[in-house]
Amino acid sequence: MSAHRILGEPVQMPVQIRSARACAATFLAQEAPVRDLLAGTGLDPVRPLPGRALCSLVFVRYTDGDLGPYHEFGVVLLCRTGGRSGSTGAYVHWLPVNQRFTLQAGRDIWGFPKELADIDASFGPGASRCAVRLDGRPVVDVRIGTGVPAPAGAGAIAIDAYTFQDRVLRRIPWRVAPGRVRVRPGGARVRLGEHPVADEIRSLGLSRTALTTTRIDELSMSFDEAQEVR
């Protein structure tokens, strides 16, 4: 079992998230701009339709975990390495957080593209919402409506996350155990600000309606050591 030292504190691997809540909205995106974002990584987008890729906007409120409590927003692309089957995973393109310890841990341990931002994630009885501000400017505001309950135990998965830092592609084994899951087609409202990051999200040409939205009210996860992909 390996360990890292982050801001003077030991972080044991694998990192455990014991309690969190999360929402995700998955959209069709234009393949060409997604490929532009992936240029140089060695990753190819998963194409559900000709000329289309998949992009998820995700937000998480962590309440109990090895990296402390914090809020997080993610722009995630479904990809595979070199177009090979069996290597499908989630490429994390942008991952703002609102606490410095998880920022440093994410960068140093896994190469996650974390940066410090103002993030307000709320999970109400009727809807969930996340607003992200960077440099004092609004970037993105996502609202997700309530879906219908999924079967108990649905969605437990082991998946690879991919990061690309300093010209190195890394694969992170990621285990997710969700509970109290609600899903629906559509159900997302996305508002983009005038920040350059908002322009980048806008350039992906996300479909006006989400393919699916998911809310998870009981979530635990673990992240293993990053492995370089050659």
SVG drawing of the C-alpha trace seen along z (x, -y; Angstrom):
<svg xmlns="http://www.w3.org/2000/svg" viewBox="-40 -38 45 43">
<polyline fill="none" stroke="black" stroke-width="0.4" points="0.0,0.0 1.6,-3.3 1.3,-6.7 1.8,-10.3 2.5,-13.5 0.3,-16.4 0.8,-19.8 2.6,-18.0 -0.2,-15.4 0.0,-11.7 -2.5,-10.4 -2.8,-6.6 -3.7,-4.7 -6.2,-3.8 -8.0,-7.0 -11.5,-6.4 -14.6,-8.5 -17.0,-7.3 -19.9,-9.7 -20.8,-12.0 -23.8,-13.1 -23.5,-13.5 -25.4,-14.5 -24.5,-13.9 -25.9,-15.0 -24.7,-13.3 -25.0,-14.9 -24.2,-14.3 -21.3,-16.5 -19.7,-17.2 -16.9,-14.8 -14.5,-17.3 -14.1,-19.7 -13.9,-16.7 -11.0,-15.4 -9.4,-18.8 -9.5,-18.6 -8.0,-15.1 -5.2,-15.9 -1.9,-14.5 -3.4,-12.3 -3.6,-9.1 -7.3,-8.9 -10.2,-8.6 -13.7,-9.6 -16.4,-6.9 -18.8,-7.6 -22.5,-6.6 -23.4,-8.1 -21.3,-9.2 -19.8,-12.6 -20.9,-12.6 -19.1,-12.0 -20.3,-11.8 -19.7,-14.5 -20.9,-14.5 -21.2,-17.5 -20.8,-16.2 -20.9,-17.8 -20.2,-16.2 -20.5,-17.3 -18.0,-15.3 -18.9,-15.1 -16.6,-12.3 -13.4,-11.2 -9.6,-11.0 -9.3,-14.4 -11.8,-16.2 -15.1,-17.8 -15.3,-19.8 -17.4,-20.6 -16.3,-19.6 -17.5,-20.1 -16.3,-18.0 -16.3,-18.1 -15.8,-14.4 -15.5,-12.8 -16.1,-9.1 -13.0,-7.8 -10.8,-4.7 -7.1,-4.4 -6.1,-4.2 -9.6,-3.2 -9.1,0.2 -12.1,2.0 -11.9,2.9 -10.1,-0.4 -13.2,-2.6 -13.0,-5.1 -13.7,-8.7 -11.2,-11.4 -11.4,-14.2 -10.9,-17.4 -11.7,-20.0 -12.1,-19.6 -12.5,-22.7 -12.8,-22.2 -13.3,-24.6 -10.6,-23.4 -6.8,-23.6 -6.0,-20.2 -7.9,-18.2 -6.6,-20.5 -3.0,-19.7 -3.7,-16.0 -5.6,-15.7 -2.8,-17.3 0.1,-15.6 -1.2,-12.0 -3.2,-11.5 -2.6,-14.5 -6.3,-15.6 -6.8,-19.1 -8.0,-20.7 -8.1,-24.4 -9.6,-26.5 -13.0,-27.9 -16.2,-29.1 -18.6,-26.2 -22.1,-26.0 -23.6,-22.5 -27.1,-22.0 -29.3,-18.9 -32.9,-19.9 -36.0,-17.7 -37.1,-18.8 -33.9,-19.6 -30.1,-19.7 -28.0,-22.7 -24.4,-23.6 -22.9,-27.0 -19.2,-27.5 -17.4,-30.9 -13.8,-31.3 -11.8,-34.5 -15.0,-36.0 -16.8,-35.3 -19.6,-32.8 -18.6,-29.8 -21.4,-27.3 -24.7,-26.8 -26.3,-23.3 -29.8,-22.4 -30.9,-18.7 -34.5,-17.7 -35.6,-14.7 -35.8,-11.4 -37.4,-8.1 -35.7,-5.6 -33.4,-3.1 -33.3,0.5 -31.4,0.9 -27.7,1.7 -27.9,0.4 -24.8,-1.3 -22.0,0.2 -19.0,0.2 -15.3,0.3 -14.1,-2.1 -10.9,-3.8 -10.4,-7.6 -7.9,-9.1 -5.8,-12.3 -3.2,-14.0 -0.6,-16.1 3.0,-17.1 2.4,-15.2 1.8,-11.9 -1.4,-9.9 -2.4,-8.3 -5.0,-5.7 -6.7,-5.7 -8.7,-2.6 -11.9,-4.0 -14.5,-2.1 -18.0,-3.6 -20.7,-2.3 -23.9,-4.4 -27.1,-4.2 -30.5,-5.9 -30.0,-6.6 -32.6,-8.5 -32.5,-8.6 -34.4,-10.1 -34.0,-11.1 -33.4,-14.8 -33.9,-16.8 -30.9,-19.2 -30.7,-22.9 -27.3,-24.3 -26.4,-28.0 -22.9,-29.1 -21.2,-32.3 -18.7,-34.5 -15.5,-33.0 -13.1,-31.4 -13.8,-28.0 -17.5,-28.6 -16.6,-29.3 -14.7,-26.0 -17.7,-24.1 -19.9,-25.9 -17.6,-25.0 -18.3,-21.3 -21.8,-21.7 -23.7,-19.9 -27.1,-18.7 -29.9,-20.9 -31.4,-18.0 -29.4,-15.7 -29.5,-12.0 -29.8,-11.1 -29.5,-12.7 -28.6,-10.9 -28.7,-11.9 -26.9,-9.8 -27.7,-10.6 -25.5,-7.9 -22.1,-7.5 -18.9,-5.9 -15.8,-5.6 -12.1,-4.7 -9.2,-5.8 -6.1,-3.7 -2.6,-4.8 -2.3,-6.3 -0.6,-4.2 1.2,-5.7 -0.2,-4.6 2.5,-4.0"/>
</svg>
